[in-house]
Amino acid sequence: MVKKPLKRKIIYTVIVLGVLFMLAILFGLFRTSSIGPNLDKPLTSDEVERLIPRGRELAIAGDCFGCHSLPEGPLGAGGLGVGTPFGIVYSTNITPDKQFGIGNYSRADFHRALKDGIGKERGNLYPAMPFVFTHMTTSDDLDALYAYIMTIPAMPVANKENTGVFVLPVRPFMNFWTLLNFPQRNPPNNPHRSPEWNRGAYIIEGLAHCGACHSPRNIMMGVEFSRSLQGGEYDDLAIPDITAEALSKHGYDMTSLSQFLQTGISPQGSSFGDMNTVTHFSTNQMSPEMVKDVATYLLTDQHGQLLEAQASPQPLPEADNTQANSIMEKGRLAYMSTCAGCHGVEGLGVPNGIPALKGNAILAMDNPQTFINVVLQGIPTTTFPNGQRMYAMPSFADDLDAQEIADLITWARANWGGQSVPVTEEQVEKLKK
């Protein structure tokens, strides 16, 4: 039988060790640097000149300026808000300005920020900066990116203050998040795949950080890498699954996916919202070779097979019961009176003006949330790289009640998306609120 004084000693020892363990995490003692050696010397002018083209290519692939620039603001000066359940995090100034930007960053500082998520002055970076993806970038490529960023115009633009919990001194506590949500990820090097596949994997899984939006997140808002690219949720939108099987199911092949990446427009729909930022600042400026690499990786399944497009979903047959047919008829009438004037009776839209609904990947998604949100909120006029534009779609939140919107979407998804599950009034009301 253990004596009481010994029991107390054991309890006190456990408590002390627990406190020490928590303090070790809080102060980041477990975080060893993953940056490479020999970074104490600055790049020579010749090295910078040689590295700039590759650095610019990588900045485009990473959509650095899509996040670190306002739509009408100076390049790289920051200020774009990223909404989270805990407040807004604003992107920072990444120009070489020495007061507000990263002009005082050495090579090692820059590598540490992108490799380890630790900034020079701010300490732990928030995961809105996708260091869990940029971590896998090679040292040579980080040097190239650093060389390019340090040669863009310096902008003396002050950084915006974050909101919510981010106004508090919470950066040290990010070590707990990092311990649980920052896995070691290495650059892809699969000898059983083509060079195009490996290059595409390096971009998609790394700098391009596609999985940041297109993957599910856990309760701590960490990326579930075990379900990478299987779709996520952000700002009341269901973000599409972009695995090879899903892309193929929605009608994408090498031609149409490359077209979408290069122009933002394809038979499967046009980019809007944050995805339009990606196609505008990033993928349309990629070289044709890099677009091919990216499309090859995305359309290759786990067995190494490059998938072809599946046929567009066919209209579902009429249901056996009167109630279901009544819903479909109400939905059809709501579409004809509200949407057909722009999108057409057959849902074919107007080229370079109004997107088609027939064959549109948004309608074919299992989760109707994005389609519901588009009908409720509308979409502003959207411009594309080749001078094309899609005209504004108005909000119908005040023109149709929740049941009418549910019936309309149910009919359109059944007619052009192959989806048989009805959208409910409750689903619409939830988003409407």
MOURDA-V113528 format. One record per pair of residues at least 6 apart in sequence whose ideal C-beta (glycine too) atoms are under 6 Angstrom apart, sorted by the first residue. I is the first residue (numbers start at 1). J is the second residue. If there is no record, write none. Layout:
# MOURDA-V113528
I:J
I:J
This chain:
# MOURDA-V113528
25:175
25:176
25:179
26:172
28:175
33:116
34:115
34:116
35:111
35:112
35:115
36:139
39:107
39:108
39:111
43:147
48:147
51:143
51:144
51:147
52:147
52:148
54:144
55:144
55:145
55:147
55:148
56:148
58:141
58:145
58:207
59:148
60:282
60:285
61:203
61:207
61:208
62:207
63:278
63:281
63:282
65:75
65:76
65:281
66:277
66:281
67:80
67:91
68:76
68:78
68:91
68:94
69:75
69:76
70:79
70:80
73:79
74:155
76:94
76:95
76:152
77:93
77:155
77:157
78:91
78:92
78:93
78:159
79:90
79:160
80:91
81:88
81:90
82:89
82:128
86:164
86:165
87:163
87:164
87:165
87:166
88:163
89:126
89:128
89:162
89:166
90:160
90:162
92:159
93:100
93:101
93:157
93:159
94:102
95:101
95:152
95:154
95:155
96:103
96:150
96:154
97:103
97:154
97:155
97:156
98:104
100:156
100:157
100:158
105:120
107:146
109:120
110:146
111:142
112:118
113:119
114:134
114:142
115:135
117:125
117:131
119:125
123:171
124:171
124:174
130:209
130:212
132:182
133:206
133:209
134:207
135:185
136:185
136:187
136:206
137:206
137:207
181:220
181:222
187:202
188:198
188:201
188:202
196:293
196:296
197:296
197:297
197:300
199:293
200:293
200:294
200:296
200:297
201:297
203:294
204:210
204:297
211:223
211:228
211:229
213:232
213:234
213:239
214:229
214:232
214:239
214:242
215:223
215:224
215:228
215:229
215:232
216:224
216:227
216:232
217:223
218:224
229:242
229:243
230:241
230:243
231:239
231:240
231:241
232:239
236:373
236:431
237:370
237:373
238:367
238:369
238:370
244:299
244:300
244:301
244:307
247:299
248:307
248:310
249:310
250:268
250:361
250:364
251:268
251:309
251:312
251:359
252:309
253:308
253:309
254:295
256:266
256:267
257:295
258:291
258:295
259:266
260:266
261:283
261:291
262:284
262:291
263:384
263:386
264:270
264:271
264:279
264:384
265:384
267:359
268:361
269:355
269:360
269:361
269:362
270:355
270:390
271:279
272:379
272:382
276:382
284:385
299:306
299:307
300:306
301:307
312:359
313:364
313:417
313:418
315:415
316:414
316:420
318:325
319:325
327:407
328:411
330:407
331:407
331:408
331:410
331:411
332:411
334:404
334:407
334:408
335:408
342:354
343:349
343:357
347:357
347:358
347:416
348:356
348:358
349:355
349:356
352:388
353:391
355:390
357:416
358:416
362:370
362:371
363:412
363:413
363:416
363:417
364:417
368:423
371:409
372:428
372:431
373:431
375:396
375:405
376:397
376:431
376:432
377:395
378:393
378:394
378:395
379:393
380:392
381:391
381:392
382:390
383:389
402:425
402:428
402:429
403:425
405:428
406:423
406:424
406:425
406:428
409:423
410:422
410:423
413:419
